[in-house]
Amino acid sequence: MSNTFQVDLRGIVDLLSHHLYASPRVYIRELLQNSVDAITAAGTDHAGRVEIITGEMLRISDNGIGLTEAQVHELLATIGRSSKRDELGFARHEFLGQFGIGLLSCFMVADEIRVHTRHEGAPAVLWTGYSDGRYEVAPGAEREPGTTVTLLPRRGAEHFLTGTTVTELATLYGSLLPVEVTVDGRPVTGRGLPWEFPPQARATYAEKTLGFRPFDVIELNVPAAGLTGAAFVLPTPVNPASRGGHRVYLKRMLLAESVEGLLPEWAFFARCVVDSSELRPTASRESLYDDGQLAETRDAIADQIRGWLVRLSATDPRRLGEFLRIHHLGVKALALHDDEMLRLVEQWYPMRTNMGEITLAEFRERFGVLRYAATDDEFRQLAAVAAAQDVGLINGGYVYDADLIERLAGTDPEIRAERLDPTDLTTRFLPLDAETELSLRPFLSVAQRRLDRLGCEVVVRAFDPVTVPALYLISRAAAFRDEFTASRDQADDLWGGVLDALSQTVPTDRPQLVLNHRNPLVRRVAALADTELAGLAVESLYGQALMLGHHPIRPSDAALLTTSLLGLLDRAVPGEAS
Ligand SMILES: Nc1ncnc2c1ncn2[C@@H]1O[C@H](COP(=O)(O)OP(=O)(O)OP(=O)(O)O)[C@@H](O)[C@H]1O
């Protein structure tokens, strides 16, 4: 024995309103969609018209194809049955609807739905559906071919059917539709496609609907997806991680104002407004169906945005510079895996160097090798000294910069990159002649004794600039050891033992205080016969070098600084010691 499924309409409507549609407001979209589809079905030489009248009840009339009585029974009363699919069940291309559930959404705001309809050459029919699942079919009053749907508001949902709300919703969803739509006599369509507006009007449109005046507008055209539209470039930086959605229309009907997945992540600086005749909606019609076609469309749009950037570099570099200043993070993120973008960054993005802000291309021309410091701290330590020796140095400490430099060198054998370690610079420090070296021995041993307990080695070299008396150089290995010692000091006995055992394996090159023999003050200090005063001076130079390089001041450093400062003051201020 075979039976037929029974459907509990209340249950289905509840499912739709709570789990499928984001808001009951979509009922207007579903009604508009049915009217437009009926007009499409009536044929192309047919000037379509959709009229919405609000009041006690809501009425929407179209001059579309209408339904015969047999179709009314078949289509309106069967959930999931649609006239918009072909024999194989595929959505027919020319229609907006496809699922056969749209009309049900009206039960979210109405208790009763009346469909008064007539198909050319057939008598008019009146179908009445109730939210409890009953429906009636009766002969309808004489009328022109077409359909009028009337909604009787459900208690508590009246506000969804007022003139103001309906005008707002019809404008939101339907303003780009290719048929004339009016609400209470006022047209909501007919203003054309915003991305075809002249530039000024386009900017005003963006300001009103997207909330910003665009930096530029990129026209989009992807024939394979029947897609046209525009990408509006944001005029201010945005967090690359914030997902900005796009305004997507499908066959001129708004899908949603914040659709994700239309652009690749790197293009976070653009907001699109597009219409597509091929991309598919999910059943809720609130997002795009994520399939191969969406992926291909995304790639095609990405190409067009990339093309805009490349074009800008060729025709208007100044403007490209402006763009990069605003959105450098996104462009750099993109350059990490896109060669064209990498070239763009190399040619046009000014990086911070010790010779000012210059592009990597210029830097290479001047200095050959892309020499960079990997962190901001290392850069600060080295920048002035390197500059005085005419060594160009890039600050690779900004997000992505060091990675980009490395990648550039990895993709082009012509390009060399070199990470500069603070201790590498000592090779640029000239040793002193043997005689001077010898004469400085006693001073050096005094100085070394004062700094021994801080784990610092003192050397004297000649380097530029003469104005810098001393530099504190810390190699990567030493930096690691410093952190290691700090955690050893804080650890309890058990962990202390473990860390001690480990420390055997930690390399032992020590940080260095490099005194500059070209600096007059250093020469005078080195020549002092008073070893106590020389010691105090070395300690002060040590403190000053720490601060110059923005090194952390440990408690032992702070204690040393205090005693040396007080010691020097004591020497400097005249009067008898008490
Ligand atoms: N205004 C109308 N004029 C003519 N036929 C209509 C009209 N409204 C609805 N219909 C008929 O009723 C059927 C069911 O409509 P319904 O809105 O439930 O689903 P659909 O439009 O086919 O698909 P979807 O769920 O994607 O909207 C339609 O396929 C269509 O044949």
The ligand as an SDF file (V2000), in Angstrom:
LIG
                    3D

 31 33  0  0  0  0  0  0  0  0999 V2000
    2.7640   36.2180   -9.6410 N   0  0  0  0  0  0  0  0  0  0  0  0
    2.7270   34.9920  -10.1820 C   0  0  0  0  0  0  0  0  0  0  0  0
    2.3740   34.8080  -11.4670 N   0  0  0  0  0  0  0  0  0  0  0  0
    2.3630   33.5760  -12.0190 C   0  0  0  0  0  0  0  0  0  0  0  0
    2.7170   32.4590  -11.3790 N   0  0  0  0  0  0  0  0  0  0  0  0
    3.0780   32.5570  -10.0940 C   0  0  0  0  0  0  0  0  0  0  0  0
    3.1090   33.8200   -9.4150 C   0  0  0  0  0  0  0  0  0  0  0  0
    3.5150   33.5990   -8.1530 N   0  0  0  0  0  0  0  0  0  0  0  0
    3.7400   32.2750   -8.0340 C   0  0  0  0  0  0  0  0  0  0  0  0
    3.4810   31.6420   -9.1880 N   0  0  0  0  0  0  0  0  0  0  0  0
    3.6120   30.2020   -9.4790 C   0  0  0  0  0  0  0  0  0  0  0  0
    3.7110   29.5020   -8.2550 O   0  0  0  0  0  0  0  0  0  0  0  0
    4.8710   28.6900   -8.2310 C   0  0  0  0  0  0  0  0  0  0  0  0
    5.4140   28.5930   -6.8160 C   0  0  0  0  0  0  0  0  0  0  0  0
    5.8870   29.8620   -6.4080 O   0  0  0  0  0  0  0  0  0  0  0  0
    6.9530   30.0000   -5.2680 P   0  0  0  0  0  0  0  0  0  0  0  0
    7.2500   31.4250   -5.0630 O   0  0  0  0  0  0  0  0  0  0  0  0
    6.4860   29.2170   -4.0860 O   0  0  0  0  0  0  0  0  0  0  0  0
    8.2230   29.2180   -5.8440 O   0  0  0  0  0  0  0  0  0  0  0  0
    9.2190   29.5830   -7.0480 P   0  0  0  0  0  0  0  0  0  0  0  0
    9.1100   31.0050   -7.4040 O   0  0  0  0  0  0  0  0  0  0  0  0
    8.9860   28.5910   -8.1400 O   0  0  0  0  0  0  0  0  0  0  0  0
   10.6440   29.2430   -6.4020 O   0  0  0  0  0  0  0  0  0  0  0  0
   11.3970   29.9890   -5.1990 P   0  0  0  0  0  0  0  0  0  0  0  0
   11.1180   29.1820   -3.9800 O   0  0  0  0  0  0  0  0  0  0  0  0
   12.8320   29.9030   -5.5890 O   0  0  0  0  0  0  0  0  0  0  0  0
   10.8620   31.3680   -5.1290 O   0  0  0  0  0  0  0  0  0  0  0  0
    5.8270   29.3550   -9.1750 C   0  0  0  0  0  0  0  0  0  0  0  0
    6.7400   28.4160   -9.7080 O   0  0  0  0  0  0  0  0  0  0  0  0
    4.8940   29.9040  -10.2390 C   0  0  0  0  0  0  0  0  0  0  0  0
    4.6030   28.9630  -11.2110 O   0  0  0  0  0  0  0  0  0  0  0  0
  1  2  1  0
  2  3  1  0
  2  7  2  0
  3  4  2  0
  4  5  1  0
  5  6  2  0
  6  7  1  0
  6 10  1  0
  7  8  1  0
  8  9  2  0
  9 10  1  0
 10 11  1  0
 11 12  1  0
 11 30  1  0
 12 13  1  0
 13 14  1  0
 13 28  1  0
 14 15  1  0
 15 16  1  0
 16 17  2  0
 16 18  1  0
 16 19  1  0
 19 20  1  0
 20 21  2  0
 20 22  1  0
 20 23  1  0
 23 24  1  0
 24 25  2  0
 24 26  1  0
 24 27  1  0
 28 29  1  0
 28 30  1  0
 30 31  1  0
M  END
$$$$
